[in-house]
């Protein structure tokens, strides 16, 4: 194994948000908001510098305190981690800018929300640490930091419905954490290590490994709000304040997906079977259909977007059956793996931009009208054209119409489905897109319809509308560097090890 270049940037990507979170506690409201805004740009600059280093060297690492694994903590940033950290930085900057003005308006009406900025930066530090972790227990610690901060942010408004939804979120997260931690204990007892690199070399197929894979996957599915464990997501996301809803939907739920992708392709490939992949795919297809149908039935904008998140995250689960070959299938070609990977990563990015935009747009509507009933969106085009445009552009990406990132994701997913011979996933993908078109066009129809009652929208700062619109445009702009990004991701360890495992036929239903 060649020696990897070391850099302080991975440590700074975790340390700087933690420092900003701590410092913000000593500032008054206006100073805290200004520190939060400036700090988000600083973290974004660090993410950019680290991304540039990864393009040069492929992977960079940082060993905390000079202690080598398995005793010490190693932070590893490869292309996959770089993409997730970069995505978090871009979304985070826009949400921070939106929050800076949003809370200035909300302070005057319902309170100060003094803990938003500390919690947001601790959450950001947890996300970066998760993407950089190379140890199963460190992954557990980071996702717990993310969960605690996310729950605290979800109940920040103090409203009864937010407190109830936050408690449900917390209880579900605890169950998921216990399942994951039990799996970690089993794998440590059987191998004596939790380092991902070492586990990939020493882990053997067997009942213990299979049971561990089941427990860890179950825990991550609960945290990801995958069907049928999605019951906590719609109320938590819809009851939270608009910037928090955007953070939860665009970024937080992606952490569990990232962990699952890493562990399936780097650690547990020896125990993966065709049946396991199919079960995950069924959960994904059910989420796509159920979440889309529920979104069609909603009368509140934020609840519609929240149920849509359940559906869109289902597409990510439909990537996993494409990583596992059917029994007896020859491992002489992995042509479908690259489209599956491309579909998954671009679905993550397209969903993050579109959902952040929609939740921020919902916040604008609430500020303008005092509520988010869908029927009140009538004549939105006349009163707030930028917000109406943001909803339309984000909705087009969710549907999967060209030339959006959502289209690229679904096209590559369908390509992987047919190349792998698993054609039975195609009806769910296409039906999900049709249902998505149903609720998106319902919103747009109302936005263009004349108002029945003249109830003017209250003025909303333009910069809030600009943030929502730019995020929506981001779901289209990610297509421009698509070819370069795909080539960049091919250097990811997860991508490489997945290809290698398939080509060797190890553990992919060929035992």
Buried (B, 14 or more C-beta within 10 A) or exposed (E): EEEBEBBEBBBBBBBBBBBBBEBBEEBEBEEBBBBBBEBBBBBBEBBBEBBEBBEEBBBBBBBEEEEEBBEEBBBBBBBBBBBBBBBBBBBBBBBBBBBBBBBEBBBEEEEEBBBBBBBBBBBBBBBBBBBBBBBBBBBBBBBBBBBBBBBBBBBBBEBEBBBBBBBBBBEBBEBBBEBBBBBBBBBBEBBEBBBBBBBBEEBEBEEBBBBBBBBBBBBBBBBBBBBEBBBBBBBBBBBBBBBBBBBBBBBBBBBBBBBBBBBBBBBBBBBBBBEBBBBBBBBBBBBBBBBBBBBBEBEBBBBBBBBBBBBBBBBBBBBBBBBBBBEEBEBEEBEBBBBBBBBBBBBBBBBBBBBBBBBBBBBBBBBBBEEBEBEBBBBBBEBBEBBBBBBBBBBBBBBBBEEBBBBBBBBBBBBBBEBBEBEEBEEBBEBBBEBBBBBBEBBBEBBBBEBEEEEEBEEBBEEBBBBBBBBBBBBBEBBEEBEEBBEBBBBBBBBBBBBEBBBEBBBBBBE
